[in-house]
Amino acid sequence: MKCGKPVGGAETEFCRDCAQTRHLFDQGRAAFTYTGAMRHSVYRMKAQNRRDYLDFYAAAMVRAGSRYLEVWRPEVIVPVPMHWKKRAARGYNQSELLALRISRLTGIPCDRKLLRCVHYTGVQKELGREERLRNLRGSFEVRMPAEGLCRPESEHSSNLTDAGRGISARVLLIDDVYTTGSTMDEAARALRAAGVWQIFFLVLCTGATEIE
């Protein structure tokens, strides 16, 4: 119900991680689990510059998230940003390219500059959740609000701090892989500190969870 990871049956609402963790995002969904062919496909996209896969990825993500997008009604799409060192090494941020394609498919505007990465974290795939959280803390910051995010007349505006007043939007974060949720939580932390009041995510793959 929370992160979209597969669970053991219809009567189970939360994966084990979400049952034990207070995530800072509202809800999220993925198109695939990060196993087998999809794991290999994502590796090739990142390590072998297979950007030609991205059109298929984006279309699959929109199909998987279509009924949730109708409920969430996001006002803006925001890609999870990449530190400039990582982007320079790879040559592109796959989350940004996915976000642009999803924006074209859905008509939801994309703001590539709202959220930026200000801390280089290095490789995180071998780290556990707590280590990732410590490594990521303070990695993201919100730039000046984009025009489409200004909602000073919102019913939620009275709950905002002066620093966050006027940024009360429904944001859809886009990334390629969701594992522990630490990256999404840290991105959500920065957005909530700026006054964003609903944060959802759509990813290509989610890590498989232990079936309960």
Disulfide bonds with the S-S distance in Angstrom:
none
